Amino acid sequence: MAKPYEFNWQKPVPSFMQDGAVFDRYEEESFVFESNCLFQVDEFGFFLSWKSEEKEGQVLECSLINSVRFGAVPKDPKILTALEAVGKSENELEGRIVCVCSGTDLVNISFTFMVAENTEIAKQWVEGLGSIIHNFRANNVSPMTCLKKHWMKLAFLTNTNGKIPVRSITRTFASGKTEKVIFQALKELGLPSGKNDEIEPAAFTYEKFYELTQKICPRTDIEDLFKKINGDKTDYLTVDQLVSFLNEHQRDPRLNEILFPFYDTKRAMQIIETYEPDEDLKSKGVISSDGFCRYLMSDENAPVFLDRLELYQEMDHPLAHYFISSSHNTYLTGRQFGGKSSVEMYRQVLLAGCRCVELDCWDGKGEDQEPIITHGKAMCTDILFKDVIQAIKETAFVTSEYPVILSFENHCSKYQQYKMSKYCEDLFGDLLLKQPLETHPLDPGKALPSPNDLKRKILIKNKRLKPEVEKKQLDALKKMMEAGETTAPVNILEDDNEEEIESADQEEEAHPEYKFGSDLTVDDYSQKESVAISVKKGLVTVEDEQAWMASYKYVGATTNIHPYLSTMVNYAQPVKFQGFDVAEERNIHHNMSSFNESVGLGYLKTHAIEFVNYNKRQMSRIYPKGGRVDSSNYMPQIFWNAGCQMVSLNYQTPDLAMQLNQGKFEYNGSCGYLLKPDFMRRPDRTFDPFSETPVDGVIAATCSVQVISGQFLSDKKIGTYVEVDMYGLPTDTIRKEFRTRMVMNNGLNPVYNEESFVFRKVILPDLAVLRIAVYDDNNKLIGQRILPLDGLQAGYRHISLRNEGNKPLSLPTVFCNIVLKTYVPDGFG
């Protein structure tokens, strides 16, 4: 019989956090100070909530918290004075401050600081909060759980006397429905219903809240479906009617019947037992429309097989057999030009599951000669290399245990390169992979190690010297050290420069680190700051930017590599790409090349099959072309189709490309590695990503999506419509073709009841994803969801939406009927 899937999304919340502790709270940006707040986390780990005497209760959603760490002692005298006033003097603050960073995307981060009674409590909470955030499974809870979550939020948002204001309930629903309807519904439920009334939390039970949502947002769409199943003859479904509905609609007919058995009477009875609220009907073995609705909103009806969110793939194949989540110009928080660099971005992208980050390293100009990370001469602010290494160390393996690749674009002098290698060695310690594994020597024909082989290891991608040059220079370096020359070894054997690298030709990067024309030879921090500010304020015109870009000459990464840094490079050795035939002949799996999107696309058009074969053996990295000064992204799908592993995107820009990336990498435990389909890995298979005929051994599919209705899309009285697109192989990609009509003036429960949108022939379902997006009457995105076809569930499903940065929105859902079947050509049906 069909088994219920146990979706275990909760992380255990330690009891000390449920009981709560008292902290003083402050925010530096907006100077907020609130003393004696009781902070608590609920049993599900949904919210961090706090309340102090005489103040309103407040909450922070745990799904929006992206890191928790010890905070530095504040510098702001106002905050220090306020802490002093409650008996916490400056010299006692060290180790007592918990810093909670949160935000709806990776760039707009807010910081809340909690000052504990002592260091013990602070440590406990940093660890405790750290253990429950990054719960990617909780981003996929059912609409029913989302309602429960929203009810809990209302229960925490109490007024100064600890009661729930009717106002905050009306605010949730006040779309297209006048407040009168809500007051009336509250009244019918026997709850206080005046505009200025307040409700006792104990009286506002979840059942009451659920009934309230059903009154305000009645599910006529589910009623209609219910009547269709029972022929509108009774007020309930019998077991037999339920069984045939489940087998005919809620089950993908392509599934194996042994692994995914059909529904039977026994299983249907379990469903009735679980979801039917009426005891009388339960005992008769029938289900009401209310019970049926509860079932459709439960975890058992998730739009994707929830086990895909676990680590379910084999992790023992060579690195080149995986797609690897990768970021471009990781340090930038915004534009490529006049943008602001930030250490925080490294934390955010690694915590989001990214496994390949980029470091543009330049000589620092200060007295201390500290290497810096910045966008070349592109008027971006600087950050210290060592601060970035420290941030990477702290966050590299929080979300995923699998290897992190640091892509160095190295413009430093030899002395500062030496400092860079020492920082990597000292700060990373054992995490740094300094030597190749004994099992995987750096020999031609030898496959790359697997993600499992490299668990919790950091790899450096930087040009490497030829082995004989490296050895010669290292020996010279040792001699100098032994001779007691304390000055930094800068000019060791500079004359070997020409043959040092496998190929001294430049592998160009899409970066504006070009040298300026004569009028702009500025390397001065304050100038960079002021440019960054004027870009932010919009004082720099597009023409200025274009002119700056035009006055640039590209400055390639240095070929003058310090031998000590060179020894740390192993499985990610960049070489200039000299053609697919040359690479195949050399057969060196640890050599990799980078292509900007335009060059990559060029090769794809002329050598698609060779590109796929190259990617079976070694790694390629794609990055945005230099013209994208606004940090926009190219569409990654076309490069995934060719098996490119590191398709690096600007994580700071939450656009469609980034949504596809985040939607795809949510599978396999958000670990940042996805195993490519087998025909993209096996040497005996040929795959052409531009093919329009089905791939050998892969069965094409037909997918249809009927958009029925929306729930809680907006609390405003607006029009909405839904778009359904598919991204995959070029022949499977269908955009801007399917959209519903606009339903006016109803953001709460619009019914579209559209004809089904049919994707008739999807030749490679494994690589395809569906995107369902809701827009308002100004064509502004309300919410979207990316669903990979591999793992999509058939049937009537509620699809919970995400914001543009792929964070879950609490209530908005779209109710759809998804039909999946094997593709049958015309005339064979």
DOVEX-843204 format. One record per residue (C-alpha): residue in three letters; x negated, y, z negated. Coordinates in steps of 0.2 Angstrom, whole numbers, padded with zeros to 4 digits, always signed. Layout:
N
ALAXYZ;...
This chain:
829
MET+0000+0000+0000;ALA-0005+0018+0003;LYS-0015+0024-0013;PRO-0013+0041-0020;TYR-0029+0051-0019;GLU-0036+0057-0035;PHE-0042+0074-0032;ASN-0054+0077-0047;TRP-0058+0096-0045;GLN-0060+0101-0063;LYS-0076+0104-0071;PRO-0076+0101-0090;VAL-0074+0117-0099;PRO-0084+0116-0116;SER-0073+0118-0131;PHE-0083+0133-0138;MET-0078+0143-0122;GLN-0060+0138-0124;ASP-0060+0144-0142;GLY-0069+0160-0137;ALA-0082+0171-0144;VAL-0083+0190-0148;PHE-0094+0201-0137;ASP-0096+0219-0134;ARG-0093+0222-0115;TYR-0100+0236-0104;GLU-0102+0240-0085;GLU-0117+0251-0080;GLU-0110+0258-0063;SER-0094+0265-0070;PHE-0099+0267-0088;VAL-0086+0256-0097;PHE-0089+0251-0115;GLU-0077+0240-0125;SER-0082+0233-0142;ASN-0076+0217-0150;CYS-0068+0208-0135;LEU-0063+0190-0138;PHE-0069+0181-0122;GLN-0062+0165-0117;VAL-0061+0152-0103;ASP-0045+0142-0100;GLU-0045+0123-0100;PHE-0045+0123-0080;GLY-0060+0135-0079;PHE-0049+0147-0068;PHE-0052+0163-0078;LEU-0064+0172-0089;SER-0052+0182-0099;TRP-0055+0195-0113;LYS-0045+0206-0124;SER-0049+0219-0138;GLU-0038+0227-0151;GLU-0027+0241-0144;LYS-0033+0237-0126;GLU-0024+0227-0112;GLY-0030+0210-0108;GLN-0041+0208-0093;VAL-0047+0193-0082;LEU-0060+0188-0070;GLU-0057+0174-0058;CYS-0071+0161-0060;SER-0070+0157-0041;LEU-0077+0175-0038;ILE-0091+0174-0051;ASN-0107+0169-0041;SER-0120+0170-0054;VAL-0122+0171-0073;ARG-0139+0176-0081;PHE-0147+0185-0095;GLY-0146+0204-0092;ALA-0160+0216-0095;VAL-0159+0229-0110;PRO-0148+0243-0102;LYS-0157+0259-0098;ASP-0142+0271-0099;PRO-0143+0281-0115;LYS-0124+0282-0116;ILE-0123+0263-0117;LEU-0137+0262-0129;THR-0129+0275-0140;ALA-0112+0265-0140;LEU-0121+0249-0144;GLU-0130+0257-0158;ALA-0113+0264-0165;VAL-0107+0246-0167;GLY-0123+0241-0176;LYS-0133+0234-0161;SER-0150+0243-0160;GLU-0160+0243-0144;ASN-0174+0233-0151;GLU-0163+0218-0155;LEU-0154+0217-0138;GLU-0167+0206-0129;GLY-0160+0189-0125;ARG-0142+0194-0131;ILE-0135+0200-0115;VAL-0125+0189-0103;CYS-0124+0197-0085;VAL-0109+0191-0075;CYS-0110+0195-0056;SER-0094+0193-0046;GLY-0087+0199-0029;THR-0076+0194-0015;ASP-0091+0194-0003;LEU-0110+0192-0004;VAL-0113+0211-0003;ASN-0101+0220-0014;ILE-0106+0213-0031;SER-0100+0219-0048;PHE-0109+0216-0064;THR-0101+0214-0081;PHE-0112+0213-0096;MET-0107+0204-0112;VAL-0117+0207-0128;ALA-0117+0193-0140;GLU-0119+0192-0159;ASN-0135+0183-0157;THR-0147+0175-0144;GLU-0140+0158-0148;ILE-0122+0162-0143;ALA-0129+0171-0127;LYS-0139+0156-0122;GLN-0124+0145-0125;TRP-0113+0156-0114;VAL-0125+0158-0100;GLU-0127+0139-0099;GLY-0108+0136-0101;LEU-0102+0148-0088;GLY-0116+0142-0077;SER-0109+0125-0078;ILE-0091+0129-0072;ILE-0094+0142-0058;HIS-0098+0136-0040;ASN-0084+0124-0041;PHE-0081+0122-0022;ARG-0068+0109-0025;ALA-0057+0121-0035;ASN-0057+0132-0019;ASN-0046+0118-0012;VAL-0033+0115-0025;SER-0015+0113-0020;PRO-0002+0128-0018;MET+0006+0120-0034;THR-0010+0122-0044;CYS-0012+0140-0037;LEU+0005+0145-0043;LYS+0000+0138-0060;LYS-0016+0148-0059;HIS-0006+0164-0055;TRP+0006+0160-0070;MET-0009+0159-0081;LYS-0016+0175-0074;LEU+0000+0184-0079;ALA-0001+0177-0096;PHE-0018+0184-0099;LEU-0014+0201-0092;THR-0005+0206-0108;ASN-0002+0224-0113;THR-0009+0232-0129;ASN+0003+0223-0141;GLY-0001+0206-0133;LYS+0015+0204-0122;ILE+0018+0202-0103;PRO+0025+0217-0095;VAL+0039+0214-0083;ARG+0030+0227-0072;SER+0016+0215-0069;ILE+0027+0201-0063;THR+0037+0213-0051;ARG+0020+0218-0044;THR+0016+0200-0039;PHE+0032+0199-0028;ALA+0037+0216-0023;SER+0036+0213-0005;GLY+0051+0216+0006;LYS+0062+0212-0009;THR+0068+0226-0019;GLU+0063+0225-0038;LYS+0082+0223-0041;VAL+0081+0205-0035;ILE+0067+0201-0047;PHE+0076+0209-0062;GLN+0091+0199-0057;ALA+0081+0183-0056;LEU+0073+0186-0073;LYS+0090+0189-0080;GLU+0097+0173-0073;LEU+0083+0164-0082;GLY+0087+0172-0098;LEU+0071+0182-0099;PRO+0069+0201-0103;SER+0072+0210-0086;GLY+0072+0228-0088;LYS+0059+0239-0079;ASN+0050+0243-0095;ASP+0053+0227-0104;GLU+0040+0215-0110;ILE+0040+0196-0112;GLU+0034+0185-0126;PRO+0020+0174-0118;ALA+0028+0159-0127;ALA+0045+0162-0118;PHE+0036+0163-0101;THR+0033+0145-0098;TYR+0026+0138-0081;GLU+0043+0130-0077;LYS+0052+0147-0079;PHE+0039+0155-0068;TYR+0041+0141-0055;GLU+0060+0143-0055;LEU+0057+0162-0053;THR+0046+0160-0038;GLN+0059+0148-0030;LYS+0073+0161-0033;ILE+0063+0176-0026;CYS+0055+0166-0012;PRO+0067+0152-0008;ARG+0060+0138+0003;THR+0074+0138+0016;ASP+0061+0130+0028;ILE+0059+0115+0017;GLU+0078+0114+0015;ASP+0080+0113+0034;LEU+0067+0099+0035;PHE+0075+0090+0021;LYS+0092+0091+0030;LYS+0084+0085+0046;ILE+0077+0069+0037;ASN+0094+0064+0028;GLY+0105+0070+0042;ASP+0112+0083+0031;LYS+0124+0070+0023;THR+0118+0070+0005;ASP+0108+0081-0008;TYR+0094+0068-0009;LEU+0083+0057+0001;THR+0083+0038-0002;VAL+0067+0028-0004;ASP+0069+0021+0013;GLN+0071+0039+0021;LEU+0056+0045+0011;VAL+0046+0030+0017;SER+0050+0032+0035;PHE+0046+0051+0034;LEU+0029+0048+0026;ASN+0024+0035+0039;GLU+0031+0044+0054;HIS+0025+0062+0049;GLN+0012+0062+0035;ARG+0000+0049+0042;ASP-0012+0050+0056;PRO-0008+0036+0068;ARG-0026+0034+0073;LEU-0031+0029+0056;ASN-0037+0011+0052;GLU-0022+0002+0044;ILE-0033-0008+0032;LEU-0042+0007+0025;PHE-0026+0019+0026;PRO-0011+0007+0024;PHE+0006+0012+0028;TYR+0018+0019+0014;ASP+0029+0006+0006;THR+0044+0007-0006;LYS+0032+0005-0021;ARG+0022+0020-0016;ALA+0037+0030-0012;MET+0044+0026-0030;GLN+0028+0032-0037;ILE+0030+0049-0028;ILE+0048+0051-0034;GLU+0043+0046-0052;THR+0029+0060-0051;TYR+0038+0074-0043;GLU+0057+0073-0046;PRO+0061+0084-0060;ASP+0079+0077-0062;GLU+0079+0062-0074;ASP+0096+0056-0067;LEU+0090+0056-0049;LYS+0074+0048-0054;SER+0082+0033-0062;LYS+0092+0031-0046;GLY+0076+0031-0036;VAL+0081+0046-0025;ILE+0072+0063-0023;SER+0080+0080-0022;SER+0075+0094-0011;ASP+0066+0102-0026;GLY+0056+0086-0029;PHE+0052+0085-0011;CYS+0046+0103-0011;ARG+0035+0100-0026;TYR+0028+0085-0018;LEU+0024+0094-0002;MET+0015+0108-0012;SER+0004+0095-0022;ASP-0014+0089-0020;GLU-0007+0074-0011;ASN-0003+0085+0004;ALA-0019+0094+0006;PRO-0023+0099+0024;VAL-0040+0090+0024;PHE-0045+0073+0017;LEU-0052+0080+0001;ASP-0066+0067+0000;ARG-0074+0077+0014;LEU-0078+0090+0001;GLU-0089+0078-0009;LEU-0106+0073-0003;TYR-0100+0059+0008;GLN-0113+0058+0022;GLU-0129+0048+0023;MET-0144+0059+0018;ASP-0158+0047+0023;HIS-0160+0053+0042;PRO-0174+0064+0048;LEU-0172+0082+0045;ALA-0169+0085+0063;HIS-0153+0075+0063;TYR-0144+0088+0052;PHE-0136+0105+0055;ILE-0144+0116+0041;SER-0135+0131+0034;SER-0147+0146+0038;SER-0148+0165+0035;HIS-0156+0178+0046;ASN-0165+0194+0038;THR-0158+0188+0021;TYR-0165+0203+0012;LEU-0153+0215+0021;THR-0136+0220+0013;GLY-0129+0229+0028;ARG-0136+0236+0044;GLN-0152+0230+0052;PHE-0157+0249+0054;GLY-0158+0260+0039;GLY-0151+0246+0029;LYS-0154+0242+0010;SER-0165+0227+0006;SER-0160+0218-0010;VAL-0167+0204-0020;GLU-0149+0200-0025;MET-0145+0194-0007;TYR-0157+0179-0009;ARG-0148+0174-0025;GLN-0131+0175-0017;VAL-0135+0166+0000;LEU-0144+0152-0009;LEU-0129+0150-0022;ALA-0117+0150-0007;GLY-0126+0134-0001;CYS-0138+0142+0012;ARG-0154+0131+0014;CYS-0165+0142+0025;VAL-0169+0160+0021;GLU-0180+0172+0029;LEU-0194+0183+0022;ASP-0201+0197+0032;CYS-0218+0200+0023;TRP-0228+0216+0025;ASP-0242+0224+0015;GLY-0237+0235+0001;LYS-0245+0252+0001;GLY-0246+0255-0017;GLU-0262+0255-0028;ASP-0258+0237-0033;GLN-0257+0230-0015;GLU-0242+0220-0019;PRO-0234+0212-0003;ILE-0217+0218+0000;ILE-0202+0212+0010;THR-0194+0224+0022;HIS-0187+0226+0039;GLY-0203+0231+0047;LYS-0203+0249+0052;ALA-0184+0249+0053;MET-0182+0262+0040;CYS-0176+0249+0027;THR-0180+0250+0009;ASP-0193+0238+0002;ILE-0192+0224-0012;LEU-0207+0215-0020;PHE-0212+0198-0013;LYS-0214+0191-0030;ASP-0197+0197-0036;VAL-0189+0187-0021;ILE-0199+0172-0025;GLN-0193+0172-0043;ALA-0175+0174-0037;ILE-0177+0160-0025;LYS-0184+0149-0039;GLU-0170+0152-0050;THR-0156+0149-0038;ALA-0163+0137-0025;PHE-0156+0121-0032;VAL-0140+0127-0042;THR-0128+0123-0028;SER-0137+0110-0019;GLU-0152+0098-0023;TYR-0157+0097-0004;PRO-0173+0106+0002;VAL-0174+0125+0005;ILE-0185+0131+0020;LEU-0193+0148+0018;SER-0195+0156+0035;PHE-0210+0168+0033;GLU-0212+0182+0046;ASN-0229+0186+0041;HIS-0236+0203+0044;CYS-0248+0204+0030;SER-0267+0206+0029;LYS-0277+0191+0023;TYR-0279+0198+0006;GLN-0260+0200+0003;GLN-0257+0183+0011;TYR-0268+0176-0002;LYS-0258+0184-0015;MET-0242+0177-0007;SER-0248+0160-0008;LYS-0253+0161-0026;TYR-0236+0168-0030;CYS-0228+0153-0022;GLU-0239+0141-0030;ASP-0238+0149-0048;LEU-0219+0153-0048;PHE-0213+0138-0039;GLY-0224+0125-0047;ASP-0219+0107-0043;LEU-0204+0114-0032;LEU-0216+0119-0018;LEU-0221+0105-0006;LYS-0239+0108-0004;GLN-0244+0092+0005;PRO-0235+0081+0017;LEU-0228+0065+0009;GLU-0239+0050+0010;THR-0224+0041+0019;HIS-0223+0054+0032;PRO-0240+0059+0039;LEU-0241+0074+0051;ASP-0245+0063+0066;PRO-0238+0064+0083;GLY-0223+0052+0085;LYS-0219+0052+0066;ALA-0202+0056+0062;LEU-0198+0071+0049;PRO-0194+0066+0031;SER-0175+0066+0026;PRO-0166+0078+0015;ASN-0166+0064+0001;ASP-0185+0062+0003;LEU-0187+0081+0000;LYS-0174+0084-0014;ARG-0178+0099-0024;LYS-0192+0104-0013;ILE-0196+0121-0005;LEU-0205+0121+0012;ILE-0214+0135+0019;LYS-0212+0139+0038;ASN-0227+0150+0044;LYS-0239+0148+0058;ARG-0253+0136+0053;LEU-0272+0136+0058;LYS-0279+0122+0068;PRO-0285+0109+0056;GLU-0304+0111+0060;VAL-0303+0130+0058;GLU-0293+0128+0042;LYS-0306+0117+0035;LYS-0321+0128+0040;GLN-0313+0143+0032;LEU-0308+0134+0016;ASP-0326+0128+0014;ALA-0332+0146+0016;LEU-0319+0152+0004;LYS-0325+0139-0009;LYS-0343+0144-0007;MET-0339+0162-0009;MET-0329+0158-0025;GLU-0343+0148-0032;ALA-0356+0161-0028;GLY-0345+0172-0040;GLU-0340+0184-0027;THR-0325+0191-0036;THR-0319+0203-0022;ALA-0304+0196-0013;PRO-0309+0185+0001;VAL-0303+0196+0015;ASN-0315+0194+0030;ILE-0319+0176+0030;LEU-0325+0171+0048;GLU-0314+0184+0056;ASP-0323+0180+0072;ASP-0314+0164+0074;ASN-0298+0174+0076;GLU-0295+0169+0094;GLU-0294+0150+0092;GLU-0286+0150+0075;ILE-0268+0145+0079;GLU-0262+0132+0090;SER-0256+0145+0101;ALA-0260+0163+0097;ASP-0245+0169+0109;GLN-0232+0178+0100;GLU-0216+0169+0095;GLU-0205+0185+0096;GLU-0192+0188+0083;ALA-0177+0198+0085;HIS-0182+0212+0073;PRO-0184+0230+0074;GLU-0201+0229+0067;TYR-0208+0238+0081;LYS-0220+0252+0080;PHE-0212+0269+0082;GLY-0216+0281+0095;SER-0227+0296+0090;ASP-0213+0306+0082;LEU-0209+0293+0069;THR-0225+0287+0060;VAL-0217+0286+0043;ASP-0220+0273+0031;ASP-0215+0282+0016;TYR-0202+0275+0004;SER-0193+0291+0001;GLN-0190+0293+0020;LYS-0184+0276+0021;GLU-0172+0279+0006;SER-0165+0295+0014;VAL-0163+0286+0031;ALA-0154+0272+0022;ILE-0142+0285+0014;SER-0139+0295+0030;VAL-0134+0279+0039;LYS-0123+0275+0024;LYS-0115+0292+0025;GLY-0112+0290+0043;LEU-0124+0305+0047;VAL-0134+0295+0060;THR-0125+0293+0076;VAL-0125+0278+0087;GLU-0136+0288+0099;ASP-0149+0291+0086;GLU-0150+0273+0082;GLN-0151+0268+0101;ALA-0165+0281+0102;TRP-0175+0274+0087;MET-0173+0256+0094;ALA-0179+0262+0111;SER-0195+0271+0103;TYR-0200+0254+0096;LYS-0213+0243+0101;TYR-0213+0225+0095;VAL-0226+0221+0081;GLY-0228+0202+0082;ALA-0231+0192+0066;THR-0250+0191+0062;THR-0260+0176+0069;ASN-0274+0180+0057;ILE-0268+0167+0044;HIS-0276+0165+0027;PRO-0282+0147+0026;TYR-0275+0145+0008;LEU-0257+0149+0015;SER-0260+0139+0030;THR-0263+0123+0019;MET-0245+0125+0012;VAL-0237+0123+0029;ASN-0232+0105+0033;TYR-0215+0100+0041;ALA-0210+0117+0048;GLN-0224+0122+0059;PRO-0219+0136+0071;VAL-0227+0135+0089;LYS-0223+0145+0105;PHE-0211+0135+0115;GLN-0219+0130+0132;GLY-0205+0120+0139;PHE-0195+0104+0135;ASP-0207+0093+0145;VAL-0222+0099+0135;ALA-0214+0096+0119;GLU-0208+0079+0124;GLU-0226+0074+0129;ARG-0234+0081+0113;ASN-0220+0072+0103;ILE-0225+0082+0087;HIS-0209+0081+0076;HIS-0215+0094+0064;ASN-0217+0107+0077;MET-0203+0119+0079;SER-0198+0134+0089;SER-0187+0149+0087;PHE-0176+0157+0100;ASN-0166+0172+0100;GLU-0148+0169+0105;SER-0151+0176+0123;VAL-0166+0165+0126;GLY-0157+0150+0118;LEU-0142+0153+0129;GLY-0153+0154+0144;TYR-0161+0137+0140;LEU-0144+0130+0136;LYS-0137+0135+0153;THR-0152+0128+0163;HIS-0158+0113+0152;ALA-0143+0108+0141;ILE-0147+0089+0140;GLU-0165+0092+0137;PHE-0161+0104+0123;VAL-0150+0091+0115;ASN-0164+0078+0116;TYR-0177+0090+0110;ASN-0166+0093+0094;LYS-0165+0074+0091;ARG-0184+0074+0088;GLN-0189+0092+0081;MET-0181+0107+0074;SER-0175+0123+0083;ARG-0170+0139+0075;ILE-0158+0152+0083;TYR-0157+0170+0077;PRO-0147+0186+0082;LYS-0155+0196+0096;GLY-0163+0213+0092;GLY-0149+0224+0099;ARG-0137+0219+0085;VAL-0142+0234+0074;ASP-0125+0233+0065;SER-0129+0215+0059;SER-0115+0207+0069;ASN-0116+0189+0073;TYR-0116+0178+0088;MET-0104+0163+0089;PRO-0114+0149+0082;GLN-0103+0135+0089;ILE-0112+0134+0106;PHE-0129+0131+0098;TRP-0122+0118+0086;ASN-0115+0109+0102;ALA-0133+0107+0108;GLY-0138+0100+0091;CYS-0149+0116+0085;GLN-0152+0113+0067;MET-0155+0131+0060;VAL-0142+0143+0068;SER-0146+0158+0057;LEU-0133+0171+0054;ASN-0132+0188+0045;TYR-0124+0182+0029;GLN-0120+0200+0024;THR-0107+0201+0038;PRO-0091+0192+0034;ASP-0086+0191+0053;LEU-0078+0176+0063;ALA-0095+0168+0066;MET-0099+0168+0047;GLN-0081+0161+0043;LEU-0084+0147+0056;ASN-0101+0144+0047;GLN-0094+0144+0029;GLY-0079+0133+0035;LYS-0090+0120+0042;PHE-0103+0119+0028;GLU-0090+0117+0015;TYR-0089+0099+0019;ASN-0102+0086+0012;GLY-0102+0094-0005;SER-0107+0112+0001;CYS-0125+0105+0001;GLY-0130+0115+0016;TYR-0134+0099+0027;LEU-0122+0091+0039;LEU-0126+0075+0048;LYS-0125+0077+0067;PRO-0113+0065+0077;ASP-0123+0049+0082;PHE-0124+0053+0100;MET-0133+0069+0096;ARG-0146+0059+0086;ARG-0148+0042+0095;PRO-0162+0042+0109;ASP-0152+0030+0119;ARG-0137+0041+0122;THR-0136+0056+0134;PHE-0125+0070+0129;ASP-0121+0086+0139;PRO-0112+0099+0129;PHE-0105+0107+0144;SER-0096+0091+0150;GLU-0078+0091+0153;THR-0076+0072+0152;PRO-0075+0062+0136;VAL-0092+0057+0129;ASP-0096+0039+0129;GLY-0088+0030+0115;VAL-0079+0045+0108;ILE-0060+0045+0109;ALA-0052+0062+0114;ALA-0038+0068+0104;THR-0022+0078+0106;CYS-0019+0091+0092;SER-0003+0101+0090;VAL+0001+0114+0077;GLN+0018+0120+0073;VAL+0018+0136+0062;ILE+0034+0136+0052;SER+0033+0149+0038;GLY+0022+0159+0027;GLN+0022+0161+0008;PHE+0017+0176-0003;LEU+0007+0183+0012;SER+0007+0201+0005;ASP+0016+0211-0008;LYS+0019+0225+0004;LYS+0034+0226+0016;ILE+0025+0223+0032;GLY+0026+0213+0048;THR+0015+0197+0050;TYR+0010+0185+0064;VAL-0001+0170+0064;GLU-0014+0165+0077;VAL-0021+0147+0080;ASP-0037+0145+0089;MET-0049+0130+0092;TYR-0068+0131+0093;GLY-0078+0117+0099;LEU-0086+0111+0115;PRO-0084+0125+0129;THR-0070+0114+0136;ASP-0062+0112+0119;THR-0062+0130+0114;ILE-0046+0139+0116;ARG-0044+0157+0109;LYS-0031+0171+0109;GLU-0019+0160+0118;PHE-0008+0154+0103;ARG+0001+0167+0092;THR+0018+0167+0084;ARG+0030+0181+0086;MET+0029+0195+0073;VAL+0041+0194+0058;MET+0045+0211+0053;ASN+0046+0219+0035;ASN+0043+0203+0026;GLY+0026+0199+0018;LEU+0034+0187+0005;ASN+0042+0172+0015;PRO+0042+0175+0034;VAL+0049+0161+0044;TYR+0041+0159+0061;ASN+0048+0142+0067;GLU+0038+0143+0082;GLU+0037+0130+0096;SER+0022+0119+0093;PHE+0005+0125+0100;VAL-0003+0110+0109;PHE-0022+0107+0111;ARG-0019+0094+0124;LYS-0036+0086+0126;VAL-0050+0089+0113;ILE-0064+0078+0120;LEU-0075+0080+0105;PRO-0065+0081+0089;ASP-0080+0078+0078;LEU-0087+0096+0083;ALA-0071+0105+0084;VAL-0063+0116+0071;LEU-0045+0124+0070;ARG-0044+0142+0064;ILE-0027+0148+0057;ALA-0027+0167+0054;VAL-0013+0178+0048;TYR-0013+0197+0053;ASP-0001+0211+0049;ASP+0008+0223+0060;ASN-0008+0234+0062;ASN-0018+0218+0067;LYS-0027+0218+0051;LEU-0033+0201+0045;ILE-0023+0196+0029;GLY-0031+0179+0027;GLN-0038+0164+0037;ARG-0044+0146+0036;ILE-0056+0136+0045;LEU-0051+0117+0046;PRO-0063+0105+0054;LEU-0054+0092+0065;ASP-0064+0079+0058;GLY-0055+0076+0042;LEU-0039+0086+0046;GLN-0023+0078+0039;ALA-0008+0075+0050;GLY+0010+0080+0044;TYR+0019+0095+0035;ARG+0005+0104+0026;HIS+0003+0120+0016;ILE-0013+0129+0021;SER-0020+0140+0008;LEU-0029+0155+0015;ARG-0046+0163+0012;ASN-0051+0181+0013;GLU-0063+0186+0027;GLY-0078+0181+0016;ASN-0070+0164+0014;LYS-0066+0166-0004;PRO-0049+0159-0009;LEU-0034+0170-0010;SER-0023+0165-0024;LEU-0005+0163-0017;PRO-0005+0166+0002;THR-0001+0150+0011;VAL+0005+0145+0029;PHE+0017+0130+0031;CYS+0013+0120+0047;ASN+0017+0103+0055;ILE+0001+0096+0062;VAL+0002+0081+0074;LEU-0014+0072+0078;LYS-0015+0058+0091;THR-0025+0049+0104;TYR-0026+0059+0120;VAL-0016+0050+0134;PRO-0019+0057+0152;ASP-0004+0062+0162;GLY+0005+0048+0170;PHE-0001+0035+0157;GLY+0011+0040+0144;
